[in-house]
Amino acid sequence: MSEDRATVYANAAGLLLRLGYAARFDPAWVGANGPRPVAALVTDAPPVVVGYAVAMVAEDPEPHLPDHSAKTRRANPGKAGDPQFAFWA
């Protein structure tokens, strides 16, 4: 049985939250130049930590490891906080 990307990214977001990062799963994230929505993991965690989170929660992490990323708009414009990036495969 193969797990879907939405489940993996939602579980990875939960793990990242428990590790102290801001994180959420966005099932229909659209980048500034994106032609279509993609399932994305939006977080302020560094890429290596995102890969770790995906690897820890997925039965078979290889197909779910993000190979694209883009900076996102701030969740709360005008407030302090690390920049967030969307990661997707």
Rosetta blueprint (number, residue, H / E / L):
1 M L
2 S L
3 E L
4 D L
5 R H
6 A H
7 T H
8 V H
9 Y H
10 A H
11 N H
12 A H
13 A H
14 G H
15 L H
16 L H
17 L H
18 R H
19 L L
20 G L
21 Y L
22 A L
23 A E
24 R E
25 F E
26 D E
27 P E
28 A E
29 W E
30 V L
31 G L
32 A L
33 N L
34 G L
35 P L
36 R L
37 P L
38 V E
39 A E
40 A E
41 L E
42 V E
43 T E
44 D L
45 A L
46 P L
47 P H
48 V H
49 V H
50 V H
51 G H
52 Y H
53 A H
54 V H
55 A H
56 M H
57 V H
58 A L
59 E L
60 D L
61 P L
62 E H
63 P H
64 H H
65 L L
66 P L
67 D L
68 H E
69 S E
70 A E
71 K E
72 T L
73 R L
74 R L
75 A L
76 N L
77 P L
78 G L
79 K L
80 A L
81 G L
82 D L
83 P L
84 Q L
85 F E
86 A E
87 F E
88 W E
89 A L
